[in-house]
Amino acid sequence: MRILAISGSLRRGSHNTMLLRAAGELLPPEYELVFWDGLRDVPPYDEDVDAGEAPASVTVLREAIWEADAVLIATPEYNSSIPGALKNALDWASRPIATNVFRNKPVAVIGSSAGMFGAVWAQAELRKVLAAMGARVAEVEVAVGHANEKFDDEGRISDDDVRAQLADAISTLLAELEPARVAA
Ligand SMILES: Cc1cc2nc3c(=O)[nH]c(=O)nc-3n(C[C@H](O)[C@H](O)[C@H](O)COP(=O)(O)O)c2cc1C
């Protein structure tokens, strides 16, 4: 079973990317966490371009989502909302709307921010956007505030509460996959 990890941050030392790496270490062995690292390459959404052949970076993204059994997105918060690059990539992924690759896909949203609230507003907006695309948005709660205090120098979680919240979130997301796993 494959879980696709998407970080909403392009920053080298991103705490959201660290959070996703930590999630990978908490997954049971039969699950694989695969990172999509093409965020920087996705062009601004353009309906005219989308009417023709999709840009290669968009095809890679759409295929990565299509092939994943579930998606885990970790987002920072920019000005109380979703970072523009991430929203733009999701807009590409959302077309064509009726058959978009997120439709019925189990997705969990987690996040961290430098401020005290852990990107809660960005996460809420991201869940709304994903639900509008038809994704099955899992009810999880991982909001890592003051992120620079919650990871050690190697980028591992140094806070027990954060580790426990992340483990809970993963269990909830994997539970969404159980019916598919039993059927397979
Ligand atoms: C343009 C911009 C806007 C930001 N707005 C917010 C905000 O509204 N709330 C918040 O908690 N942090 C905000 N921040 C700080 C981010 O939470 C911080 O940069 C965070 O560490 C980014 O996540 P990362 O570590 O994964 O890169 C903002 C940062 C930038 C660059």
The ligand as an SDF file (V2000), in Angstrom:
LIG
                    3D

 31 33  0  0  0  0  0  0  0  0999 V2000
    4.4630   34.5940    3.3800 C   0  0  0  0  0  0  0  0  0  0  0  0
    4.4010   33.9920    4.7570 C   0  0  0  0  0  0  0  0  0  0  0  0
    3.2470   34.0960    5.4910 C   0  0  0  0  0  0  0  0  0  0  0  0
    3.1480   33.4820    6.7570 C   0  0  0  0  0  0  0  0  0  0  0  0
    1.9680   33.5520    7.4330 N   0  0  0  0  0  0  0  0  0  0  0  0
    1.8330   32.8310    8.5660 C   0  0  0  0  0  0  0  0  0  0  0  0
    0.5590   32.7400    9.2050 C   0  0  0  0  0  0  0  0  0  0  0  0
   -0.4310   33.2920    8.7610 O   0  0  0  0  0  0  0  0  0  0  0  0
    0.4630   31.9910   10.3360 N   0  0  0  0  0  0  0  0  0  0  0  0
    1.5600   31.3200   10.8490 C   0  0  0  0  0  0  0  0  0  0  0  0
    1.4180   30.6430   11.8710 O   0  0  0  0  0  0  0  0  0  0  0  0
    2.7730   31.3930   10.2640 N   0  0  0  0  0  0  0  0  0  0  0  0
    2.9240   32.1130    9.1300 C   0  0  0  0  0  0  0  0  0  0  0  0
    4.1370   32.1710    8.5080 N   0  0  0  0  0  0  0  0  0  0  0  0
    5.2840   31.4780    9.1100 C   0  0  0  0  0  0  0  0  0  0  0  0
    5.2960   30.0160    8.7180 C   0  0  0  0  0  0  0  0  0  0  0  0
    4.4850   29.3260    9.6340 O   0  0  0  0  0  0  0  0  0  0  0  0
    6.7250   29.4700    8.7960 C   0  0  0  0  0  0  0  0  0  0  0  0
    7.4900   30.0490    7.7690 O   0  0  0  0  0  0  0  0  0  0  0  0
    6.7360   27.9450    8.7270 C   0  0  0  0  0  0  0  0  0  0  0  0
    7.8970   27.4950    9.3490 O   0  0  0  0  0  0  0  0  0  0  0  0
    6.7060   27.4210    7.3260 C   0  0  0  0  0  0  0  0  0  0  0  0
    6.6610   26.0070    7.3450 O   0  0  0  0  0  0  0  0  0  0  0  0
    7.9380   25.1230    6.9550 P   0  0  0  0  0  0  0  0  0  0  0  0
    8.8120   25.0350    8.1790 O   0  0  0  0  0  0  0  0  0  0  0  0
    7.3630   23.7880    6.5980 O   0  0  0  0  0  0  0  0  0  0  0  0
    8.6450   25.7870    5.8200 O   0  0  0  0  0  0  0  0  0  0  0  0
    4.2710   32.7900    7.2750 C   0  0  0  0  0  0  0  0  0  0  0  0
    5.4460   32.6970    6.5190 C   0  0  0  0  0  0  0  0  0  0  0  0
    5.5120   33.2810    5.2730 C   0  0  0  0  0  0  0  0  0  0  0  0
    6.7890   33.1350    4.4590 C   0  0  0  0  0  0  0  0  0  0  0  0
  1  2  1  0
  2  3  1  0
  2 30  2  0
  3  4  2  0
  4  5  1  0
  4 28  1  0
  5  6  2  0
  6  7  1  0
  6 13  1  0
  7  8  2  0
  7  9  1  0
  9 10  1  0
 10 11  2  0
 10 12  1  0
 12 13  2  0
 13 14  1  0
 14 15  1  0
 14 28  1  0
 15 16  1  0
 16 17  1  0
 16 18  1  0
 18 19  1  0
 18 20  1  0
 20 21  1  0
 20 22  1  0
 22 23  1  0
 23 24  1  0
 24 25  2  0
 24 26  1  0
 24 27  1  0
 28 29  2  0
 29 30  1  0
 30 31  1  0
M  END
$$$$
